[in-house]
Amino acid sequence: MTERVAPEDIDLAAWIKPGDAVVWGQMTAEPATLVECLSEQAMRLGGIRSFVGLSLAETLTTDSSRHIELSFAGGSQTNHRFASDGALNALPVHLSRIPGHLLARDIPCDVALVNAAQAGGGGSLNLSLSADYMGTAAKAARAVIAEVNDQLPETFGDTELSLDKVAATVPTSRPPPAFAPPELSDAERAIGAQIARLIPDGAVLQTGVGAIPSAALEALAGKRDLSAHTGLLTDAMVSLIEAGAVSNRSKPIDTGKTVTAVLYGTLDLYRWAHRNETLNVREVTYTHAAGILAELERFFAINAAIEVDLTGQVNSEIAGGRPVGIIGGQVDFSRGALASPGGRSIIALRSTARGGSVSTIVPKLSDGIVTTARSDVDVIVTEYGIAELAGVPVFERARRLIAIAHPDFRTELEASLDQLH
């Protein structure tokens, strides 16, 4: 029977035993009250372990790393706080594979902490803003503790969580984490315009978070019969839906439905999502699945990067020796786009970083980290143009990439051509 516990009465030791592995929802699915309690009680819980996907808040304190053995999906967003203490133990993993790792206990999960809404029928909970991998974590766990927040929307898809699986519910009333759309620079708008040149009417879109994906979506306002099948749904995509540019009519599967794993944006986005029958929030085993993506004709994946070398290798994880990014679904979607009939994989980035002092098109990746291999790369875009790399040998790739590098660095890059392999 599910126990109901007031927030002020939470004693996690009732469910978390010494040595246990604890997993909780990432991004907007983080159960803030439960993670706050975990941080406060970590010392007396006795040597627990946790897997943290991508955190957008500072709910988990850096002090807690002294008492919790932490592993992270990467250093993006607020995860990077743990790098300076040497506690950022990054797990290089494609997002699509996390559910399988949970079931196989490669990523152990004894206790799952979930963020949920009360479902309309009352006999189950609703995973609300993110199906992601937490439905699988709940299946893998010995015990599930659910923070039931009455301010969360109820969504359709892979979001039902039976109370039979839940050991305890903690009722809360907290505004969901809301994020304003990014302000766009001239360079980012120029990149968006370049990307829009590649997208035909009727394409199926995937975009990530940040200014460049937002700029790309903004630039697509004049397109017609686009569809959305993405890992992350933002206000920018909903704006296209409401403007009529995204109709979801052209998809051979999920026709008429917007499909995502995570909702990320403003309170207006969450209100739009509440009981919206045109929205399906699905697990990453569906949204990121190679077989599903291959069924979507003209599937276009639009993702950002930190740097690209002259052979086409992409680094989206490390900058200046510090982990600031994440593998996430970039490779899942890049490969899915290449398997899609008429699909394309677009990697976009500004031509410079650090206030214009360094080029992001480089002879060699500065930290040696490859997120997307040169064998998987298709199109690279900067504000200076488009480099088509699929089926192109190394030296021609380099020439095309130099042509879209910032003009201040092109001579230097040309001088490095004899180093290519």
Order of alpha helices (4+ residues) and beta strands (2+ residues): beta-beta-alpha-beta-beta-alpha-beta-beta-alpha-beta-beta-beta-alpha-beta-alpha-beta-beta-alpha-beta-beta-alpha-beta-alpha-alpha-beta-beta-beta-beta-beta-alpha-beta-beta-beta-beta-beta-beta-alpha-alpha
